Amino acid sequence: MISVISFAGGVETNPVLGVFQGPMTEDFGWTRAVYTLPMSIGSFLGGLGALLVGPLMDRHGARWIMAIAILLMGLTFVLMGAVEELWHHFVLQIAGRTVIASTFFMVVGVVIPKWFIAMRGRAIAFANLGQRVGQIAFPVMAERILLSSSWRTAWVAMGITVWASSLLPTILFLRRSPEDQGFLPDGVDLRERHHSEVPPSQTETREEVSFDRRMALHSPAFYLIAGAVSIQSFVTTSIHFHWFSYLTDLGVSSSVAVVSLSLSPLISMPVSIVGGFIAERVPVQKLMASSYYAMALSIVLFLFADNALVAYAFGLAFGVSTGILFTVMNVVWADYFGRD
């Protein structure tokens, strides 16, 4: 279920928004700085909004919060197809980025750790697959519609896709925690355990100590992890957003650029699953640091990506590093501070 929500969240990610950057700035005469400014504002506001949304998800679950977020996200994209003025773009993209940053970017890290402890790494990896699929499908979908129709049609089509793929399943199937369904984390059935002759120690999941918010905020590790995550976000956000335009500016065709974009999430899917299993056995901070070094090395290729071969190589290398990173970024918080 979380993977389906992640798929819908892929529509408002930077690779998709970057595909629209060229045609919209050309039609309206905007600069790229003007085009990207509302996304930056919305991301900042979404970060502040997450301080309110996160505790609500903890207490009441994510089902209705995410249903509203999906409804608003689809509406934002449909309305983007009718943009005529710069202020329309600002209002809609600030709203869209605020919604996605305060909900979609957080739901995997909030919900999955409540359901899994021993199998947390692989569960988060599988849950993140939805966003990877979205990052493959939506840029290709947008680029194909741009070639055959217009950017307005592409915006509307993706908004409808968000509603069709995720709204009803979220309302019907998303639940807050395993205890609400008679389970313990990692699929341990409380009812079977109570009626089983097998000792509880052989049926219970691994216990985990959880910090409350006050304890976490007094831990130096909290600020070190937050700093590391924030710093890499500057890098991944800017690369994902300007990837398509950067390559086409260097003379690479739009078809090659979108394939390069799609190769990254394509390779990151199997890599993230492997990374999830590794995260259950290797200290997560070491795995996280390794992914940072791999990302730094991959970016060297981006500096020379003026032909198809290097553009594809960068897509693959960047996908390997982000495949590991986006999994461990969600694992590290729960591993350090617990499922509560």
Buried (B, 14 or more C-beta within 10 A) or exposed (E): BBBBBBBBBBBBBBBBBBBBBBBBBEEBEBEBEBBBBBBBBBBBBBBEBBEEBBEEBBEEBBBEBBBBBBBBBBBBBBBBBEBEEBEEBBBBBBBBBBBBBBBBBBBBBBBBBBBBBBBBBBBBBBBBBBBBBBBBBBBBBBBBBBEEEEBBBBBBBBBEBBBEBBBEBBEEEBBBBBEEEEBBBBEBBBEEBEEEEEEEEEBBBEEBEEBEEEEBEEEEEBEEBEEBBEEBBEEBBEBBBBBBBBBBEBEBEBEBBBBBBBBBBBBBBBBBBBBBBBBBEBEBBEBBEBBBEBBEEBBEBBEEBEBBEBBBBBBBBBBBBBBBBBBBBBBBBBBBBBBB
